[in-house]
Amino acid sequence: MNTNPIGPLDRSAMAAARSRWDGLIKPPHGLGSLEEFVIHLAGITGNPAPSLQRRRALVMVAEHGVAEAGVSAYPPGMTREIVKAFLEEKSGTAVLGRETGTEVHLVDVGLKDDCGPGCRLFSMPGLGRDRPVTSLRCRKIAPGTDNFLHGRALSRDQVYQALQTGSSLVREAVRDGMQGLALGEIGIGNTTACSAITAALLELPPAEVVGRGSGLSPDSMEKKKAVIEQALALHRPPAHDVIEVLSMVGGLEIAALSGAILEAARCRTPAVLDGFVTCTAALCAHRLDPAIGDYLLLSHRSKERGQQKIVEHLGLQPLLAFDLQYGEGVGAVLALHQAYLATCVLRDMGMWPKKEGF
């Protein structure tokens, strides 16, 4: 992982971007939060006219042993079905990627299936095209986590491997010329892991962070809360040691996203967060390096209680107000595309003529 320090935002680039926005032929602050978002991009990249012409979604995929406890509205095997939908380009993120010109890289960091070249997942319809929008990358660290109701979810070494994997994927994207990243995930049971992580790091009772996930009933939510309470009582994860928390109750995709978020900041490459899972990864990244705070870009604020607690704790402002309840990087891809359109306006819109006395 890149160990260079995360520097401050480029305030001169931000001032120049703000000045150009103010000089365009439009009402002052006419594009609202889009203007502020692009000014933030200028601070991250050091470019007063940032470009997002080339964009990539990194969607980390992993399975969770705790899904065996019935904490999701979907069975554990559904992760594989979602991957199939991505590779058939029938998932929401894949469709949005195709229509917005965003590459979608589905990254297996913890599927139970073998996703090597002989895997049936590579034989899905649509993968014979020269340049499929969605590609599956095999960077497997383990075939999912262990059930943290019975022991650690991961070893500390696996957590470090996942952090390194996320970091390397961002460096690769930068080498490929990507100017912006959308972060997403797939993993049945991962909002349970995120609720446990958030409760541990923010030292909150599970009732304040547990949400409906993929659509739980009230009774199932109570079961999910009980599972998290049991896990926290078993492990007693220390709030000051994020690696230990991830090892005890975390997930491979969560740790990989944390590494990606840290590396994107070090590379001064915008990386947009999606929902609860990516925000949990951002919370972990922030504990590893608080300088990450200035580089966090939020697509939307979901109804998940845990995400709301993290957003408030980190002081994040969402770009979109679409009331999304999805995941998989959908919100991040949408936000990144809206930001791209705004950068085009900043670049190409005309300026007010200069007048004497102005």
C-alpha positions in Angstrom: 0.0 0.0 0.0 1.1 3.5 -0.8 2.5 5.0 2.5 2.7 8.6 1.3 0.9 11.0 3.6 -2.5 12.3 2.5 -2.0 16.0 1.9 -4.5 18.8 2.3 -6.9 19.9 -0.4 -5.6 22.3 -2.9 -7.3 25.5 -1.8 -6.0 27.6 -4.7 -7.5 25.2 -7.2 -10.8 25.4 -5.3 -10.7 29.2 -5.3 -10.1 29.2 -9.1 -12.9 26.7 -9.7 -15.3 28.8 -7.5 -14.3 32.0 -9.4 -15.0 30.4 -12.7 -18.4 29.1 -11.6 -19.2 32.7 -10.4 -18.3 34.1 -13.9 -20.4 31.7 -16.0 -23.6 32.9 -17.7 -26.0 31.7 -15.1 -27.5 32.9 -11.8 -25.0 32.8 -8.9 -24.9 29.2 -7.4 -27.4 28.2 -10.1 -26.3 24.6 -10.1 -26.4 24.3 -6.3 -24.6 21.4 -4.8 -23.2 20.4 -8.1 -21.0 23.5 -8.1 -19.7 22.7 -4.6 -19.1 19.1 -5.5 -16.9 20.2 -8.5 -15.1 22.7 -6.3 -14.4 19.8 -4.0 -13.1 17.8 -7.0 -10.7 20.7 -7.8 -9.3 20.5 -4.3 -8.8 16.8 -4.5 -7.2 16.8 -8.0 -5.4 20.1 -7.8 -7.0 21.0 -11.1 -9.3 24.1 -11.2 -11.2 22.5 -14.1 -11.3 18.8 -13.1 -12.2 16.2 -15.7 -14.2 13.0 -15.2 -14.1 11.9 -18.8 -12.8 8.4 -17.8 -14.7 6.7 -14.9 -14.6 3.3 -13.4 -16.8 1.5 -10.8 -15.0 -0.8 -8.5 -17.6 -3.2 -7.0 -16.1 -5.5 -4.4 -17.8 -8.9 -3.9 -17.6 -11.2 -0.9 -19.7 -13.6 1.1 -20.4 -13.6 4.8 -20.6 -16.5 7.2 -23.0 -14.7 9.4 -25.6 -14.9 6.5 -26.2 -18.5 7.8 -28.0 -16.9 10.8 -30.8 -15.6 8.5 -30.0 -11.9 8.9 -30.8 -11.0 5.3 -34.0 -11.0 3.2 -32.1 -13.2 0.7 -30.3 -16.5 1.2 -26.5 -16.7 1.2 -26.4 -18.2 -2.3 -28.0 -15.0 -3.8 -24.6 -13.3 -4.0 -23.7 -15.6 -6.9 -27.0 -14.8 -8.6 -26.3 -11.1 -8.3 -22.9 -11.6 -9.9 -24.5 -13.4 -12.8 -26.9 -10.5 -13.3 -23.9 -8.2 -13.4 -22.1 -10.3 -16.0 -25.2 -10.5 -18.1 -25.3 -6.7 -17.8 -28.8 -6.9 -16.3 -28.0 -5.4 -12.9 -28.7 -1.8 -12.2 -25.1 -0.9 -11.9 -24.2 -2.7 -15.2 -27.0 -0.9 -17.0 -26.0 2.5 -15.6 -22.4 1.7 -16.5 -23.3 1.0 -20.1 -25.5 4.1 -20.5 -23.1 6.5 -18.7 -19.9 5.2 -20.2 -18.6 4.0 -16.8 -16.4 0.9 -16.7 -17.7 -1.6 -14.2 -15.1 -3.9 -12.6 -16.7 -6.6 -10.4 -13.9 -7.7 -8.1 -14.1 -11.1 -6.4 -12.3 -10.7 -3.1 -14.3 -13.4 -1.2 -16.8 -15.4 -3.3 -17.2 -19.1 -2.4 -17.2 -20.0 -6.1 -13.9 -20.4 -8.0 -13.9 -17.5 -10.4 -10.8 -18.6 -12.3 -10.8 -18.8 -16.2 -12.7 -22.1 -16.1 -15.5 -20.8 -14.0 -19.0 -21.0 -15.5 -19.6 -17.4 -14.5 -17.2 -16.5 -17.4 -19.5 -18.2 -19.9 -22.5 -16.0 -19.3 -24.3 -14.5 -22.4 -22.9 -11.2 -23.5 -19.3 -11.9 -22.5 -18.2 -12.7 -26.0 -18.2 -9.0 -27.0 -14.8 -7.4 -27.6 -15.3 -4.8 -24.8 -18.0 -5.9 -22.3 -19.0 -3.0 -20.0 -18.7 -5.3 -16.9 -15.7 -7.5 -16.2 -15.1 -9.9 -13.4 -11.7 -9.7 -11.7 -10.5 -12.5 -9.5 -8.6 -11.1 -6.5 -9.9 -13.7 -4.0 -8.4 -13.6 -0.5 -10.6 -16.3 1.0 -14.0 -17.9 0.1 -15.9 -15.6 2.3 -15.7 -14.9 6.0 -16.3 -17.3 8.9 -19.5 -16.9 10.9 -18.5 -14.3 13.6 -21.1 -15.8 16.0 -18.6 -18.6 16.5 -15.2 -17.0 16.1 -13.4 -14.3 14.2 -14.7 -13.4 10.7 -11.1 -13.0 9.4 -7.6 -13.2 10.4 -5.6 -10.0 10.8 -3.5 -11.1 7.9 -6.6 -11.4 5.7 -7.6 -7.9 6.7 -4.3 -6.5 5.6 -4.4 -8.5 2.4 -7.8 -7.0 1.6 -6.6 -3.5 2.3 -3.7 -4.1 0.0 -6.0 -5.5 -2.7 -8.2 -2.4 -2.6 -5.1 -0.2 -2.8 -3.7 -2.0 -5.8 -7.0 -1.8 -7.7 -6.9 2.0 -7.3 -3.3 2.3 -8.4 -4.2 0.2 -11.4 -7.1 2.4 -12.3 -4.9 5.5 -12.0 -2.3 3.9 -14.3 -5.2 3.2 -16.8 -6.0 6.8 -16.9 -9.2 6.8 -14.8 -10.1 10.2 -13.5 -12.9 9.2 -11.1 -14.0 6.1 -9.3 -17.4 4.9 -8.0 -17.3 2.4 -5.2 -19.8 -0.4 -4.6 -20.2 -3.9 -3.2 -22.1 -7.1 -3.2 -22.4 -9.5 -0.3 -25.4 -11.0 1.3 -25.2 -10.3 5.1 -22.8 -7.4 4.7 -25.1 -4.8 6.4 -25.0 -7.0 9.5 -21.2 -6.9 9.4 -21.4 -3.1 8.8 -23.8 -2.6 11.7 -21.4 -4.5 14.0 -18.4 -2.5 12.8 -20.3 0.8 13.2 -21.6 -0.1 16.7 -18.0 -1.0 17.7 -16.2 2.0 16.3 -18.7 4.6 17.2 -19.5 2.8 20.6 -23.2 2.8 19.9 -25.8 0.2 20.9 -26.9 -2.1 18.0 -30.4 -0.7 18.1 -29.1 2.7 16.9 -27.3 1.3 13.8 -29.4 -1.7 12.7 -31.5 -1.1 9.6 -33.7 -3.1 7.1 -30.8 -4.0 4.8 -32.2 -5.5 1.7 -35.8 -5.4 3.0 -36.1 -7.2 6.4 -39.4 -7.5 8.2 -39.7 -6.0 11.7 -39.3 -9.5 13.3 -36.2 -10.2 11.1 -34.7 -6.8 12.2 -35.0 -7.9 15.8 -33.2 -11.1 15.0 -30.5 -9.1 13.2 -30.1 -6.9 16.2 -29.9 -9.9 18.5 -27.2 -11.4 16.3 -25.1 -8.3 16.4 -25.5 -8.0 20.2 -24.4 -11.6 20.5 -21.3 -11.0 18.3 -20.3 -7.8 20.2 -20.7 -9.6 23.5 -18.5 -12.5 22.3 -15.7 -10.5 20.7 -15.8 -7.2 22.6 -14.1 -5.4 19.6 -11.9 -2.5 20.7 -13.0 0.8 19.3 -9.4 2.1 19.0 -8.2 -0.8 16.8 -9.9 -0.9 13.4 -7.9 -3.9 12.2 -9.0 -5.9 15.1 -12.7 -4.8 14.6 -12.5 -5.8 10.9 -10.9 -9.1 11.9 -13.6 -9.9 14.5 -16.8 -8.9 12.7 -15.8 -7.5 9.3 -15.9 -8.5 5.7 -13.4 -8.9 2.9 -15.2 -6.4 0.6 -15.4 -3.8 3.5 -11.7 -4.0 4.1 -10.9 -3.9 0.4 -13.0 -0.8 0.0 -11.2 0.8 3.0 -7.9 0.2 1.2 -9.3 1.7 -2.0 -10.6 4.8 -0.2 -7.2 5.4 1.4 -5.3 4.9 -1.9 -7.6 7.1 -3.9 -6.9 10.0 -1.5 -3.1 9.4 -1.7 -3.4 9.4 -5.5 -5.6 12.5 -5.4 -8.3 10.6 -7.4 -12.0 11.3 -6.6 -13.7 8.2 -5.3 -17.5 8.4 -4.6 -19.1 6.5 -1.8 -22.3 4.6 -2.3 -24.4 3.5 0.7 -24.0 1.9 4.1 -21.3 -0.5 3.2 -19.0 1.9 1.5 -19.6 4.5 4.3 -18.6 1.8 6.8 -15.4 1.3 4.8 -14.8 5.1 4.9 -15.2 5.1 8.6 -12.6 2.4 8.9 -10.3 4.3 6.5 -10.8 7.4 8.6 -9.7 5.6 11.7 -6.6 4.4 9.9 -5.8 7.9 8.6 -8.0 10.8 9.7 -6.6 12.9 6.9 -9.0 11.0 4.6 -11.8 13.2 5.9 -11.3 15.9 3.3 -11.4 13.4 0.5 -14.6 11.7 1.2 -17.3 12.2 -1.5 -20.8 10.9 -0.7 -23.4 10.1 -3.4 -26.5 9.8 -1.3 -27.9 9.4 2.2 -29.8 6.2 2.6 -32.5 5.1 5.2 -30.0 2.8 6.9 -29.5 4.0 10.5 -25.9 3.0 10.5 -25.1 5.0 7.4 -26.8 8.0 8.9 -24.7 7.7 12.0 -21.5 7.6 9.9 -22.5 10.5 7.7 -23.2 12.6 10.8 -19.9 11.5 12.4 -17.8 12.3 9.4 -19.7 15.4 8.4 -20.5 14.3 4.9 -22.9 16.0 2.5 -24.6 13.9 -0.2 -24.8 15.0 -3.8 -28.0 13.2 -4.6 -31.4 13.2 -2.9 -33.0 10.3 -4.7 -34.1 8.3 -1.6 -32.1 5.2 -2.8 -32.3 1.9 -1.1 -30.1 -0.2 -3.3 -26.4 -0.7 -2.9 -24.1 -2.4 -5.5 -22.6 1.0 -6.4 -25.8 2.4 -8.1 -25.8 5.7 -6.2 -22.1 6.2 -6.7 -22.3 5.6 -10.5 -25.2 8.0 -10.7 -23.5 10.7 -8.6 -20.2 10.3 -10.5 -22.0 10.8 -13.8 -23.9 13.9 -12.6 -20.5 15.3 -11.4 -19.1 14.5 -14.9 -21.9 16.6 -16.5 -21.2 19.4 -14.1 -17.5 19.4 -15.0 -18.5 19.7 -18.7 -20.6 22.8 -17.8 -17.7 24.3 -15.9 -15.4 23.7 -18.9 -17.6 24.7 -21.8 -20.2 27.2 -20.6 -19.8 30.8 -21.6 -18.6 33.6 -19.3 -20.4 36.9 -18.6 -18.7 39.7 -20.5 -16.5 41.9 -18.4 -17.8 45.4 -17.7 -16.1 48.5 -16.6 -16.4 48.9 -12.8 -17.1 45.1 -12.2 
